Amino acid sequence: MAATTFHASVRDKGQLTLPAGVREALGVSPGDELEFAINDAGVVEVHGLRKIRTDQAWFWTERWQAGEREASEDIAAGRTTRHEDVDEMFAHLGKEN
């Protein structure tokens, strides 16, 4: 598979504008940061970084995101249960334990 290539010109003070395709590939938007990693061969890896409020960081942990993916798969597959009220829901949950 051939790599997609983009070009940008470096301006004074080392500034450049990231082409739209690069921003999309990195998943970044205005206000996000970039991380650069340079290996011994001089190859540069660029990763997009997003600022997350500390009181919301729990949502972005790998464990929580795995649960979100599992829940989405269950919903898409129709593996859900509907309850008429909270008491019925808790009674159902108690049966599973």
C-alpha positions as protocol buffer text, in pm:
chain_id: "A"
residue {
  index: 1
  type: MET
  ca { x: 0 y: 0 z: 0 }
}
residue {
  index: 2
  type: ALA
  ca { x: 145 y: 333 z: -105 }
}
residue {
  index: 3
  type: ALA
  ca { x: 176 y: 608 z: 152 }
}
residue {
  index: 4
  type: THR
  ca { x: -18 y: 930 z: 106 }
}
residue {
  index: 5
  type: THR
  ca { x: 218 y: 1226 z: 82 }
}
residue {
  index: 6
  type: PHE
  ca { x: 153 y: 1584 z: 188 }
}
residue {
  index: 7
  type: HIS
  ca { x: 377 y: 1891 z: 164 }
}
residue {
  index: 8
  type: ALA
  ca { x: 403 y: 2204 z: 376 }
}
residue {
  index: 9
  type: SER
  ca { x: 650 y: 2492 z: 374 }
}
residue {
  index: 10
  type: VAL
  ca { x: 832 y: 2596 z: 690 }
}
residue {
  index: 11
  type: ARG
  ca { x: 799 y: 2969 z: 756 }
}
residue {
  index: 12
  type: ASP
  ca { x: 994 y: 3205 z: 979 }
}
residue {
  index: 13
  type: LYS
  ca { x: 1023 y: 3085 z: 1338 }
}
residue {
  index: 14
  type: GLY
  ca { x: 970 y: 2723 z: 1223 }
}
residue {
  index: 15
  type: GLN
  ca { x: 597 y: 2761 z: 1171 }
}
residue {
  index: 16
  type: LEU
  ca { x: 393 y: 2566 z: 918 }
}
residue {
  index: 17
  type: THR
  ca { x: 32 y: 2491 z: 838 }
}
residue {
  index: 18
  type: LEU
  ca { x: -61 y: 2123 z: 858 }
}
residue {
  index: 19
  type: PRO
  ca { x: -248 y: 2013 z: 547 }
}
residue {
  index: 20
  type: ALA
  ca { x: -609 y: 1908 z: 613 }
}
residue {
  index: 21
  type: GLY
  ca { x: -527 y: 1542 z: 538 }
}
residue {
  index: 22
  type: VAL
  ca { x: -253 y: 1542 z: 801 }
}
residue {
  index: 23
  type: ARG
  ca { x: -479 y: 1704 z: 1063 }
}
residue {
  index: 24
  type: GLU
  ca { x: -743 y: 1442 z: 987 }
}
residue {
  index: 25
  type: ALA
  ca { x: -494 y: 1154 z: 1009 }
}
residue {
  index: 26
  type: LEU
  ca { x: -365 y: 1284 z: 1343 }
}
residue {
  index: 27
  type: GLY
  ca { x: -717 y: 1350 z: 1472 }
}
residue {
  index: 28
  type: VAL
  ca { x: -628 y: 1701 z: 1578 }
}
residue {
  index: 29
  type: SER
  ca { x: -808 y: 2031 z: 1566 }
}
residue {
  index: 30
  type: PRO
  ca { x: -727 y: 2385 z: 1683 }
}
residue {
  index: 31
  type: GLY
  ca { x: -600 y: 2384 z: 2042 }
}
residue {
  index: 32
  type: ASP
  ca { x: -469 y: 2026 z: 2031 }
}
residue {
  index: 33
  type: GLU
  ca { x: -99 y: 1957 z: 2069 }
}
residue {
  index: 34
  type: LEU
  ca { x: 145 y: 1741 z: 1873 }
}
residue {
  index: 35
  type: GLU
  ca { x: 409 y: 1504 z: 2009 }
}
residue {
  index: 36
  type: PHE
  ca { x: 722 y: 1437 z: 1804 }
}
residue {
  index: 37
  type: ALA
  ca { x: 938 y: 1127 z: 1854 }
}
residue {
  index: 38
  type: ILE
  ca { x: 1267 y: 1099 z: 1665 }
}
residue {
  index: 39
  type: ASN
  ca { x: 1440 y: 761 z: 1644 }
}
residue {
  index: 40
  type: ASP
  ca { x: 1813 y: 694 z: 1597 }
}
residue {
  index: 41
  type: ALA
  ca { x: 1770 y: 682 z: 1218 }
}
residue {
  index: 42
  type: GLY
  ca { x: 1624 y: 1033 z: 1222 }
}
residue {
  index: 43
  type: VAL
  ca { x: 1269 y: 920 z: 1141 }
}
residue {
  index: 44
  type: VAL
  ca { x: 1012 y: 1146 z: 1302 }
}
residue {
  index: 45
  type: GLU
  ca { x: 681 y: 1011 z: 1432 }
}
residue {
  index: 46
  type: VAL
  ca { x: 405 y: 1262 z: 1498 }
}
residue {
  index: 47
  type: HIS
  ca { x: 114 y: 1193 z: 1732 }
}
residue {
  index: 48
  type: GLY
  ca { x: -183 y: 1415 z: 1804 }
}
residue {
  index: 49
  type: LEU
  ca { x: -248 y: 1500 z: 2168 }
}
residue {
  index: 50
  type: ARG
  ca { x: -576 y: 1631 z: 2302 }
}
residue {
  index: 51
  type: LYS
  ca { x: -617 y: 1820 z: 2622 }
}
residue {
  index: 52
  type: ILE
  ca { x: -859 y: 1646 z: 2855 }
}
residue {
  index: 53
  type: ARG
  ca { x: -997 y: 1798 z: 3172 }
}
residue {
  index: 54
  type: THR
  ca { x: -865 y: 1609 z: 3473 }
}
residue {
  index: 55
  type: ASP
  ca { x: -1217 y: 1544 z: 3602 }
}
residue {
  index: 56
  type: GLN
  ca { x: -1296 y: 1368 z: 3273 }
}
residue {
  index: 57
  type: ALA
  ca { x: -974 y: 1169 z: 3229 }
}
residue {
  index: 58
  type: TRP
  ca { x: -1132 y: 850 z: 3371 }
}
residue {
  index: 59
  type: PHE
  ca { x: -1349 y: 825 z: 3059 }
}
residue {
  index: 60
  type: TRP
  ca { x: -1046 y: 806 z: 2833 }
}
residue {
  index: 61
  type: THR
  ca { x: -863 y: 527 z: 3016 }
}
residue {
  index: 62
  type: GLU
  ca { x: -811 y: 210 z: 2811 }
}
residue {
  index: 63
  type: ARG
  ca { x: -1025 y: 10 z: 3054 }
}
residue {
  index: 64
  type: TRP
  ca { x: -1320 y: 248 z: 3028 }
}
residue {
  index: 65
  type: GLN
  ca { x: -1292 y: 274 z: 2651 }
}
residue {
  index: 66
  type: ALA
  ca { x: -1288 y: -108 z: 2625 }
}
residue {
  index: 67
  type: GLY
  ca { x: -1615 y: -110 z: 2818 }
}
residue {
  index: 68
  type: GLU
  ca { x: -1759 y: 157 z: 2588 }
}
residue {
  index: 69
  type: ARG
  ca { x: -1667 y: -52 z: 2283 }
}
residue {
  index: 70
  type: GLU
  ca { x: -1824 y: -364 z: 2440 }
}
residue {
  index: 71
  type: ALA
  ca { x: -2142 y: -175 z: 2525 }
}
residue {
  index: 72
  type: SER
  ca { x: -2167 y: -36 z: 2172 }
}
residue {
  index: 73
  type: GLU
  ca { x: -2125 y: -385 z: 2026 }
}
residue {
  index: 74
  type: ASP
  ca { x: -2395 y: -522 z: 2260 }
}
residue {
  index: 75
  type: ILE
  ca { x: -2636 y: -244 z: 2163 }
}
residue {
  index: 76
  type: ALA
  ca { x: -2567 y: -294 z: 1790 }
}
residue {
  index: 77
  type: ALA
  ca { x: -2625 y: -671 z: 1828 }
}
residue {
  index: 78
  type: GLY
  ca { x: -2949 y: -618 z: 2019 }
}
residue {
  index: 79
  type: ARG
  ca { x: -2813 y: -764 z: 2343 }
}
residue {
  index: 80
  type: THR
  ca { x: -3010 y: -528 z: 2565 }
}
residue {
  index: 81
  type: THR
  ca { x: -3288 y: -551 z: 2821 }
}
residue {
  index: 82
  type: ARG
  ca { x: -3563 y: -294 z: 2874 }
}
residue {
  index: 83
  type: HIS
  ca { x: -3718 y: -241 z: 3218 }
}
residue {
  index: 84
  type: GLU
  ca { x: -4038 y: -64 z: 3316 }
}
residue {
  index: 85
  type: ASP
  ca { x: -3889 y: 97 z: 3625 }
}
residue {
  index: 86
  type: VAL
  ca { x: -3581 y: 116 z: 3846 }
}
residue {
  index: 87
  type: ASP
  ca { x: -3700 y: -156 z: 4084 }
}
residue {
  index: 88
  type: GLU
  ca { x: -3741 y: -401 z: 3795 }
}
residue {
  index: 89
  type: MET
  ca { x: -3393 y: -310 z: 3666 }
}
residue {
  index: 90
  type: PHE
  ca { x: -3228 y: -373 z: 4005 }
}
residue {
  index: 91
  type: ALA
  ca { x: -3422 y: -699 z: 4047 }
}
residue {
  index: 92
  type: HIS
  ca { x: -3288 y: -811 z: 3708 }
}
residue {
  index: 93
  type: LEU
  ca { x: -2934 y: -711 z: 3799 }
}
residue {
  index: 94
  type: GLY
  ca { x: -2960 y: -903 z: 4129 }
}
residue {
  index: 95
  type: LYS
  ca { x: -3050 y: -1220 z: 3938 }
}
residue {
  index: 96
  type: GLU
  ca { x: -2722 y: -1205 z: 3742 }
}
residue {
  index: 97
  type: ASN
  ca { x: -2505 y: -1221 z: 4054 }
}
